[in-house]
Amino acid sequence: MPQDELGQERREEKRSSDLSERREAEKPEKSLVSTSEDILFRKDDRANVYPLTMTWSFGWNSSLPVYYIRDENQRVLLYVCAHTAVIYDVFKNTQHHLQGHANVISCLCVSEDRRWIATADKGPDCLIIIWDSFTGIPVHTIFDSCPEGHGIEAIAITRDAKYLATISDAEIQEVCIWRWTLAVETPACTLKLLKEYGVQNYLTFNPANNKELVSNSKTQAIYYLWCEEGDLLAHSAPRLTEKTFNKLVGKFSQSVFHLNLTQILSATMEGKLVVWDIHRPTSSASASAGFPQIKPCKLVHLQKEGLTVLTTVDRYIVTGDIRGNIKFYDRTLSIVNWYSNFKLSSIRTLSFSKTPAAPPTEKSNYPPDCTLKGDLFIVRNLIIGTSDATVYHLTADGTKLEKLFVEPKDAICAISCHPYQPLIAIGSFCGMIKVWDYEEKKYLFSRVFEKGLGVQSLTYNPEGALLGAGFTEGTVYILDAMSLENQIPEPFKYSRTSVTHISFSHDSQYMATAIEYNLLKSCRDNLEILDIHRTDQGNYPTCMVWYPPLTKELFLLICNSGYKVKLFNSTTKMCRKTLLGPVFGSPIEQIQILPVKSTLELQKRYMVFINRDKVGLQILPVDGNPHKTAAIICHPSGVAGMALSYDGCWAFTAGGQDRSVVQWEINLRALDAAVSLGGEDLTPFYGLVAGGREGKFYRELEDYFYYSQLRSQGIDTMETRKVSEHICLSELPFVMRAIGFYPSEEKIDDMFNEVRFSEYVDTGKLIDKINLPDFFKVYLNHRPPFGNTMRGIQESFDILGFTNSKGKKAIRREDFLNLLLTKGEHMTEEEMSDCFATLFGLNPEGWKSEPVASSVKGSEICLEEELPDEITAEIFTTDILGLTISQDFRQDPIGSEV
C-alpha cells in the first residue's frame, strides 16, 4: 500500500480540521478561514460600497461541471457563470458569488469534503484561485501559472485537498503540481507533454494516493507518478490504435482510477471502456528505469451509446452517456442498476452528495438492483447536469427526479426590462425566451421556438403589454408580454439577416427595426434618408443616445472608437463639445440614460454604458473628470447587450457566448462619494498628465500659455504689456502643438466652436478668448487618450504603403508628396515646402508661429535631395518629424523633443 494512501475510514471532519490547522499558522488569529463552521449564507453580502455590485447571475456554463457541495437539510450547488463561480442555495434561493477572475473560468474542482474550491481561467494574466466554501474567502491565489500559455485547461485536487494539479492551455502543454497550502507561487514539479498526445482536457488524482494522476485527450490517456523526494513527475502514455484490440476504440471522454486501485479506466464515445493495468515501480527500482507504466489489457464494450461521463462513488463505477442514461457497475464491470426512463439529454456532469446514503428503513423506497440476488440499490443522492443546460436533483430513496433549473444552452444577446414591473425577458440563440421577476429572483414563464429561430433582440412596448422579438433569420414576432403567445397571425419577414434592434413608438402604433437596407435601391415608399452627417475624421461612431435636458440646447450624445464622447446640436448637427469618455480597455459600445424615480432627480442624471467586456456608470454632465466614471468586468468574452430597470435601481448585461445574464445593483451614492473625494475644480484633471499639478509637463504648459500672450503682442515690442489671464482663441492651436498635440484642421474648428459658443445660449455672445483652466480641459478632452503612438502611424503606412525589399511597409517619395497635396486636409505646394523647410531646420526658429516672420528658404528646398526614395513609418517619425520612439515602439507613446 503506498505510503500516502488515505484510509477510507478517515473522517471528513478530521481532514477539514487538519487542513484548517495547516492554514492557521499563515492567517491572523481571527481569520474567518480558520473556522470549521459553514457561515457562507449567514454573512451580510449586501455591504454595498461599490457603484455596481453583482447580485444575481442568470444562466450557467453547461460546458463545465456542477457540483453538489451541501446536502442533508441543505441543497447547495456550485457552478460557473462566465468569470464567476456561483454557490447557489436551492432552498433559500440565494447566490454567493466568488469573484476574482478577469477571464472566463475554464475549469474548476472541489475537495472531497466540499470545503475547498479551486478555479482557473484562460486569458491574459490568468489566475488559479483557491476558495474556502465555508466563508467564500479566497485563501490563496497563484499568479503567472502558465506564462508560456494562455491559461489552464484542466485542474484537479487531491482527496485531502493537500495538493493541486493543473494542465496548461498551450501548444506544448505543461502539467504542474502545486503545494498550495504552503502559499507558494511556483509548482513543486512540472512536466512538458508531447504535442502528439493531443490536448489533454481531463485530469484527476487517484483518490487513494496523492502521488498518482491520470489525464486524457480525445486520443491519448496518460498516467503520472509524482516522485516527491526529487520532485519529479514520471509518466506513461502508450499509444492506442485500432490494431491494439483489433476493434474500433473511439475518442476518449474521461478517465478514472479503478476501484481496485491497480487499473485505470478510460471511457470512449463508442460506448466502450479501455482498461489499463498499472505497473508501479518497486521500492528498489527508479522511475527512470522504465517505471511507472500502464498497459492496455482489455476493451470492454458496455453499450452502443457514447460515454460522456465516467466517475466512481462508494463501491460503484458510474457512467453517463449521450442518450441521458446513467448506469452503475461493480468492480467486475457487471451492471448493477441504471436510470434510463428519465428521457434526459446528453449527460455532462454527475456529482454525488458528500453524505453517504442512509441505511434502509421501513419507510425507505430504494429500488432493487438488477443482480440475481435483487438487493436494494442504495446510493447517494446526486446532481445531474445535461447538455441542454438543465440541472436535476435525483433522490435515490424513491428514485425522485427533480428539475432544479433550465437555462439557455446557446448565446444570449437579447434582454429587455418591463417598463413598469420588475420583469426581465431573456432571449437566446437556442430559441428560448425566459421571463424572470428580478426582485424575487423567480422564474415566471418561457417559450421555446422551433429549431432555426434564434432570438437576437427583444423590446417591450411602452405600455408593457407587448414584447417584440427579432430573430437571427430575419423574422419579427409580436408577442403577448404575459403569455409569450403570438399577437399577430403571421410574423413580419423583411430581412434575410438578423434583426439587431427593435423600438416601439411612444404610442405603440409603430415599430422600427434595424435590418439590412439597400440604400442605393431605396425609394420614397421603402426607405428615405433624411440626413447623413460625418461625426469624425479618423474614428467611427459606436453608439448614440439623446442627451437628457440638462441644458437649454438639445443634444445628441455620440461615442466613438477614439474613446471620445461628442455632443452634437440636434438641429444644426454642429459638434458643440468633445470630451474624454470612459477609458477602460475598449471604446463604449452602448449607452443608456438611467431612469429617474421622481421629478426631483431630473437635475442630476447618470448614464450606464458597456464596452467590450465591462459595464460602467457615469455621472452627467460629461466633462472628462475621471472620478465621475466607474466600471467593472461583467463578461470577459464580450458583452452582447444591456438593459435597465424601470426605476433605475438595476442594470442587466448579457454575455453572448458565455450564456449568462448578470444583474447589477446600482449605488449612486458610492459614485458621488468618489467624485467628492477626487476634489473640485481642476484637481481631478491634474492627475491625467505626467507629474500632476507640480510636474514638468504642467509647468511647461503654463510657460507656453503665457509665452503665447507675449507672442501675440509681439516679442520685440517696446510698448506696455497687457497682463491677462486669457489668450486669444486664435492662439489655441499653436499652444496645442507646442505641448505635443497635433490636431487636424477639423479638430481645430471643433475646438474653436466649442469655446466660441460655450455661452451663446445663455448670453447670446460669442467668446474669442480662453483662460488657462479652460484651455487645460480642452487639451485633455481633445488629445488622443493614449498620446501619439507609433502603432497609429504604422497602421497608416500599412494601408497606404507597399512591402519593400526588406519586408517593411513603405511609401515611395513621389507618392508620399502626392498624398500630402491631394488627400485629406491637403496642403498647397507652398505650405508643404515651408513645413519641410522648418522640419529640416532651414527656417528660423518660431517661423510662422510669429506674426511678423516669413519663410526664408521654403521655396528653395529640394525635396528630392532631402527625402529618401522610400519612406517607412520609422523614417517618417524620427528623421522627418524628429520625434523620439520608445524601445517598444509599436505600443508606447512617442514624444517630441522640445
PyMOL commands that set and color helices and strands:
alter all, ss='L'
color gray80, all
select helices_A, chain A and resi 12-24+32-34+40-42+180-182+195-197+242-245+287-289+599-601+626-628+668-678+683-686+692-694+696-713+729-738+745-756+760-763+772-782+790-800+813-822+829-839+858-860+863-866+873-880
alter helices_A, ss='H'
color red, helices_A
select strands_A, chain A and resi 52-58+67-70+76-81+84-89+94-99+105-110+116-121+127-132+137-143+152-157+164-168+174-178+189-192+202-206+209-216+221-227+232-236+252-257+263-268+272-279+293-301+307-313+316-321+326-329+335-339+347-352+382-386+390-395+400-406+412-417+423-428+432-437+442-448+455-460+466-471+475-480+492-493+501-504+511-514+541-546+555-560+564-569+575-580+590-593+606-610+614-619+629-633+641-644+650-654+661-666+726-728+769-771+802-803+809-812+870-872+883-884+895-896
alter strands_A, ss='S'
color yellow, strands_A
deselect
rebuild
show_as cartoon
